[in-house]
Amino acid sequence: MYNEYYTEGGRDEAKGHFRYEDDFGDNVGDVIRTMAEKNIGCVIVKENGDILGIFTERDILMCHAKGISLNNEIVKDVMTKNPLTFNEATDVSVALTVMCGKNIRYLLVATDDKVDGVISFRDIIRYFMPEICYLAEQVY
């Protein structure tokens, strides 16, 4: 079921996100517990190799706000369907612009419908951090 960690931003260590594949029989509560145990922020939902959705912390919040029973609801019914995907050649500034414009925190990096990884908003901030610090030093 939970079979593979992704690496992000060229780092070697596995962190943050993992692939989730099943027949959608798992309830939201079980997935949330696994996310908490693994300290991850999103789960990629696939079926037969096809990307169907992404289940994120925001989806958990929406379940709670709507009064959805986490132990009775299944992931496919509350995940974000058809998540945005980019290929690895996409410029990081384009990814940041899209994330800000659409108010999303995760983008899938995919090649031919195969997920290569996940980029989070935090990853993009880390990418720009040296430049931000340099500019701050120049201004102040």
Secondary structure, DSSP 8 states (H G I E B T S, - for coil): -EEEE---TT-SS--SEEEEESSS-SBHHHHHHHHHHHT-SEEEEEETTEEEEEEEHHHHHHHHHTT--TTTSBGGGTSEES--EE-TTS-HHHHHHHHHHHT-SEEEEEETTEEEEEEEHHHHHHHHHHHHHHHHHHH-
